[in-house]
Amino acid sequence: MKKTILVTIIGFLFFYASKAAIFTVSNTGDGTGAGTLRTAITNAELTAAKDTINFTVAGTWTVASNYPVITKPLCINGFSAPGAIQGQLGTAVRQLRVILNGPGTALVYGLQITASNCEIKGLVIQDFFKGIFISTATATANWIWGNYIGTAADGLSISAVTSCNDDGIALNTNTSNNIIGTNAISISADDIIIACCFNRYFHS
């Protein structure tokens, strides 16, 4: 009987860990409380499937320290935020409503990815050391598109408080098969990455 119960529990835990989940960000705070982006990333790390993080709140997240490293497949969908519109790159039509604002010169990354098969879209990422860092050679098949990195929220201007201090997007030298910007479906999927000391913006 005990053995049967144990097998059942293990099976349930395996099912939960392998089932994709949707986590909702409803709080612009930077802590580990309910509804924060930090909590959503932490919870997504508990499952093996490709989870999605959506937003029911828009605004600016003032980020004081590194978010958890993304080690599992994950989609962060900034376009889900209220008022967000994918629209055309670099025009008033595109409206991004999730703004991640870093601490400036500190060695803090907007997002660090060691996983494969991640998708990051619809974010404004400002004032970090590196905007997005794909940091391992085994991180492949990631798609980063539809973001403004190192710019103001409208994608049309820059300042000392928006530019990233090292790289907009940095990729490990040996990583491969990652797509930065358009995937040839639509030009509106492009990223704009400017105002960083070293702009590494390329397909690998």
N, C-alpha and C positions, 0 to 999 in steps of 0.2 A: 504493500500500500504506500509506504513512504517513498519507495523507489518510483512508483507511478506518479506521485505528486511532484517529485523532484524533476522527472522528465518533462512533465507538463509545464512546470515553471520555466525550465530552460527553453522549451519550445516557444513559450510565450515571449520570453525576453529576446530570443533570436528573431521572431516575427516582428517585434516592435523595432528592433535595431535595424532591420532590413527594409522597413516600410518607409517610403518617402513621406515627409511631413511638411506642413506649411506653418511657419512661425511668423507672428505678426508683431511689428514694432509700432507701439502706440505712445511712446514716451521719448522725448528728445534728450533726456538725461544721459549722462555718461557712465552712470554707476551700474551695479549688477541687480538692480531692482526689476520688478515686473515690467515688461513691455519695452525695455531698452534694446538697442541694437547689440550691445555687448552681451546681454543675456541671450538674445536670439542666436548669435553666433555660437555661444557656449552650448546651447541646447542642440543646435544642428550638429555639433561635433559628436553627439552621443549616438547618432544613427549612421549607418553605412550607406544608406541610399542617398540620392541627390535631392536634398531638401530645398525649399524655397523660402526666402525671407521677403515678406511684403510689408508695406507701410500704410497705416491708417492715419498718420500724422505727417505734416510737412513742417520744415523749419531748418534750423541750424543746430547741428550736434557739435558742441565744443569738446574736442577729444584731447584728453590730458595724457594718455598713455596708450601703448599698443593694444589693439584689439587682439583677442585670441587668434593664433595662427590658424588659417583655414587648411585643415588636413584631410577633409572629406569633401566629396563633390557637393557643390552648393551654388544656387542661383540667388543673387541679391538683386531684387527688382525695384530700383528707384522709381521706375515709371508707374508703379502701383500707388504712389503717394497722391493725396488729393491735389488736384490742379496740375499734375504733371502731364505734359504732352510730348510725344516723341518728336514730331515735326522735323523741319529741315535744319541741318547742321549750321550753326552760326547765325541763325535768324531769330526774330522775335517769336516765330511760331513755336520753336522748341522751348518748352518750359520745364526746367528741372527743379524739383522741390525738396530734394534731400541733399543737404549741404554738410559735408564733413569738414570741419575746420580744425586743423592741427595746432600744435603748440609752438610752431616756428622752427627754431634751429635744433631742437632736441632730436635725438635719433629715434623718431617715432614714424612708423609707416602708416599710411592710410589703411591699407589692407596688405597682409602678407599671405601668400598662397603657396603651399607645398603639395596640394592635391592636383588631380587631373579632373577634367570635365566640369570645370566651374564656369559660371556665366555672371559677369558683373556689368550692370547696365543702369543708366538713368541716374547717375550720381554726379554731384559736384564735389571734387576732392581738392582741398586747398591747404597750403601752408604746412605740409609734412616734409620730412626728410626725403622720403620716396613716396610718391602717390600710391602706386601699387607695385608690389615686389613679388614676382614669381621666382622663388629663391632656390629651388632644387632642380637638378637636371631631369628628374623623373616626373616633374609636373608638366603634363602635356594636354593637348586638346582643350585648353581653356579659351574662352571667348570674352573679350573685354570690349564693349561697344556702347555708343550712345552716351558717353560721359564727357564732362568738362573737367580737366585736370590742370590745376595751376592758374585758373582764370576766375573771374567773378561768376556769379550764378547765371548771368546771361550769356556767358561764353564770349563776350565781345570786348572785355577789358581786363587789365591786369593791374596788380599793385603789390607792394611789399607784403601785404597780409594774405595774398592769394597764392603767390608762386611757391612751388616746391623747391626745397633747398638743394637737392641733389638730382633726382630723376623724377620725371613724370611717371613713366612705367619702366621698371628695370626687370630684365629677364636673365636668369642664370645662363651663362655662356653656352652650356651644353643642352639646354632644354630645346624642345622641338614641337612642331605642330600646334603652336598657339596662334590664335588670330587676334590681332589688335585692330579694332575698327571694323570696316565693312567686310562682310562675307560675300560680297558681290550680289546680294539680294537687292539692296537698296542703299543709295548714297546717304539716306538719313540715319543709317547705322554707324556712320563715322564717329570717331572720337576727335576731339581737339585737345592737344596737349602742348601748352606753351609756358613760357616764363619759369622754366626750371634750369638749373645750372647745366645739367647734362640731360638733354631730351633723348631718351632711348625709346623710339617709337617705330616699330617695324614688325613685320610678320616673321615668324621663326618656324 
